[in-house]
Amino acid sequence: GYTPPISPIAAGLSCKCPRCGRGALFDGYLTVAESCSACGLDLRKADSGDGPAVFLIFIIGFLAVPLAFWIEVSFTPPVWVHAVTSGGFIIGLALLLLRPAKALVLGLQFRHRPEDFGDGGAG
């Protein structure tokens, strides 16, 4: 029978295969697996480019600048405090969000351009 397509958001947040939603998308931290272990989708051609990093630069910057401003206005700390708090916040959030952001972009790519996967959307 027909299996409805997996939501790119659900697949992205869970870092799962964009076709079946079951197999792991990554083989390592950001290395995309060669194929899905559950449905066999060829993932070798999957390429998110710089999209996830660019999105995160804007999102994290939108959050980090007001945080740094609030810390400065409220506490007037030395510069090293900003380096530790803002630096830790930015690096931590980037490391936390980069995998799901990349998986989301790949899920959207599979949804809208399945031919990029050599799949044609069949499955």
Buried (B, 14 or more C-beta within 10 A) or exposed (E): EEEEBBBBEEBBBBBBBBBBBBBBBBEEEEEBBEBBBBBBBEBEEBEBEEBBBEBBEEBBEEEBEEBBEEBBEEEEEEEEBBEEBBEEBBEEBBEEBBBBBBBBBBBBBBBEEBEEBEBEEEB
